[in-house]
Amino acid sequence: MGKIRPCTMEHADRYGKIYAEAFSGEPWNDPWKTEDAVIHVKEILEMKQSYGLEYVEDGVVVGFLLGSSMLFHYGRTFEINDLAVDPAYQGKGIAKVLLERCIEDMKARGIVGIHLITANEGFLPEFYKRHGFGREDEVILMGLEI
C-alpha cells in the first residue's frame, strides 16, 4: 500500500500530468493540455484555504485530491475541486483511500459539509454515492457561457 501525504507545490507538474491524463479519459474526455492542467492545480494550491493530499506508490505520486474551504453563515464547507489518479493506477482503490482520508480530515477540522461537481453519468455518481454523497436538493449548478 502507498503513502498519503499533503500536496506540495513541488509536485504541481506531476499533479498536472496526472490530471490531464485522467480527465482526457472516460467519463470526461476533456482535451486537457498538461501545461494548462499544471496551471489549474497551481492555482488551487495557491489559495489560502487550499487542502490537498497526494498518494505515493514506490516513490512516485500516482494520485491526488485538491480543494479548498469557505466560510458560510452555517459553518465552513470544503469543495473538492480535483480527485485524479494516474490511469495506469486506476481501479486499485487509490481514489477511495484519498476520499476517505479527506472526509476524516474535514470532520476533524470541524467542516460542516463537503461538496463537489462530477459527471452526471458513468461510474462517478455511484462512486461518490457509496461514500455518502447525494444530489443536492436545495441548490443547482448554473452557468453562463461568455
C-alpha positions as CSV (number, residue, x, y, z in Angstrom):
1,M,0.0,0.0,0.0
2,G,1.1,3.5,-0.8
3,K,1.6,6.6,1.4
4,I,-0.7,9.6,1.7
5,R,1.0,12.9,2.3
6,P,-0.1,16.6,2.0
7,C,0.2,18.0,-1.6
8,T,3.1,20.3,-2.2
9,M,3.8,22.9,-4.9
10,E,7.0,21.0,-5.7
11,H,4.8,18.2,-7.2
12,A,2.5,20.5,-9.2
13,D,3.9,19.4,-12.5
14,R,3.2,15.7,-11.6
15,Y,-0.3,16.6,-10.5
16,G,-0.9,18.4,-13.7
17,K,0.3,15.4,-15.8
18,I,-2.0,13.1,-13.8
19,Y,-4.9,15.5,-14.1
20,A,-4.5,15.9,-17.9
21,E,-4.3,12.2,-18.5
22,A,-7.1,11.2,-16.1
23,F,-9.6,13.8,-17.4
24,S,-8.8,13.0,-21.0
25,G,-10.3,9.6,-20.5
26,E,-13.8,8.4,-19.5
27,P,-16.2,9.8,-18.5
28,W,-14.9,13.3,-19.1
29,N,-13.0,13.0,-22.4
30,D,-11.7,16.6,-21.9
31,P,-8.8,17.6,-24.1
32,W,-6.5,18.9,-21.4
33,K,-3.1,20.1,-22.2
34,T,-0.6,19.2,-19.5
35,E,0.7,22.8,-19.2
36,D,-2.9,24.1,-18.6
37,A,-3.6,21.4,-16.1
38,V,-0.4,22.4,-14.2
39,I,-1.6,26.0,-14.0
40,H,-5.0,24.7,-12.9
41,V,-3.6,22.7,-9.9
42,K,-1.1,25.5,-9.0
43,E,-4.0,28.0,-8.8
44,I,-5.8,25.7,-6.3
45,L,-2.6,25.1,-4.3
46,E,-2.0,28.9,-4.0
47,M,-5.4,29.5,-2.4
48,K,-5.2,30.5,1.2
49,Q,-7.7,27.8,2.3
50,S,-6.4,25.1,0.0
51,Y,-6.1,21.5,1.1
52,G,-4.6,18.6,-0.8
53,L,-3.5,15.0,-0.4
54,E,-1.2,13.0,-2.7
55,Y,-0.9,9.3,-3.0
56,V,2.6,8.0,-3.4
57,E,3.5,4.4,-4.5
58,D,7.1,3.3,-4.9
59,G,8.3,6.9,-4.5
60,V,6.0,8.2,-7.3
61,V,2.9,10.4,-7.0
62,V,0.1,8.4,-8.6
63,G,-3.0,10.3,-7.4
64,F,-4.1,13.4,-5.7
65,L,-7.1,15.3,-4.2
66,L,-7.3,19.1,-4.1
67,G,-9.8,21.5,-2.8
68,S,-10.5,24.5,-0.6
69,S,-12.8,25.6,2.2
70,M,-15.0,28.6,2.5
71,L,-16.9,30.0,5.5
72,F,-20.7,30.4,5.2
73,H,-23.2,31.5,7.8
74,Y,-23.9,27.9,8.8
75,G,-20.2,26.9,9.0
76,R,-17.2,26.1,6.9
77,T,-17.6,23.9,3.9
78,F,-15.0,22.1,1.8
79,E,-15.2,21.8,-2.0
80,I,-13.3,19.0,-3.7
81,N,-12.0,20.6,-6.9
82,D,-10.0,17.6,-8.2
83,L,-9.6,14.0,-7.5
84,A,-7.4,12.3,-10.1
85,V,-5.5,9.0,-10.3
86,D,-2.9,8.2,-13.0
87,P,-4.7,6.0,-15.5
88,A,-2.1,3.3,-15.0
89,Y,-3.0,3.1,-11.3
90,Q,-6.8,3.4,-11.6
91,G,-9.0,0.6,-10.3
92,K,-6.7,-0.1,-7.3
93,G,-8.7,1.9,-4.7
94,I,-6.5,4.9,-4.6
95,A,-9.3,7.4,-5.2
96,K,-11.3,5.7,-2.4
97,V,-8.4,6.0,0.0
98,L,-7.8,9.7,-0.8
99,L,-11.5,10.5,-0.5
100,E,-11.9,8.6,2.8
101,R,-8.8,10.4,4.3
102,C,-10.1,13.7,3.1
103,I,-13.5,13.1,4.8
104,E,-11.8,12.1,8.0
105,D,-9.6,15.2,7.9
106,M,-12.6,17.5,7.2
107,K,-14.5,16.0,10.1
108,A,-11.5,16.6,12.4
109,R,-11.3,20.2,11.2
110,G,-15.0,20.9,12.0
111,I,-16.0,21.2,8.4
112,V,-19.9,21.1,8.2
113,G,-20.1,19.8,4.6
114,I,-18.2,18.6,1.6
115,H,-19.3,19.5,-2.0
116,L,-18.1,18.5,-5.4
117,I,-19.1,18.7,-9.1
118,T,-18.9,15.4,-11.0
119,A,-20.1,13.9,-14.3
120,N,-23.8,13.2,-14.3
121,E,-23.4,9.8,-15.8
122,G,-21.0,6.9,-15.8
123,F,-19.4,5.4,-12.7
124,L,-18.6,8.6,-10.8
125,P,-22.0,9.4,-9.3
126,E,-22.2,5.9,-7.9
127,F,-18.6,6.1,-6.6
128,Y,-19.4,9.2,-4.6
129,K,-22.8,7.9,-3.5
130,R,-21.0,4.9,-1.9
131,H,-19.1,7.4,0.2
132,G,-22.2,9.2,1.5
133,F,-22.6,11.9,-1.1
134,G,-26.0,12.6,-2.6
135,R,-27.6,15.0,-5.1
136,E,-28.3,18.4,-3.6
137,D,-31.9,19.4,-3.5
138,E,-31.5,23.0,-2.3
139,V,-29.0,24.2,-4.8
140,I,-28.3,23.7,-8.5
141,L,-25.3,24.4,-10.7
142,M,-25.9,27.2,-13.1
143,G,-23.6,28.5,-15.8
144,L,-23.2,31.3,-18.3
145,E,-21.0,30.9,-21.3
146,I,-19.4,34.1,-22.3
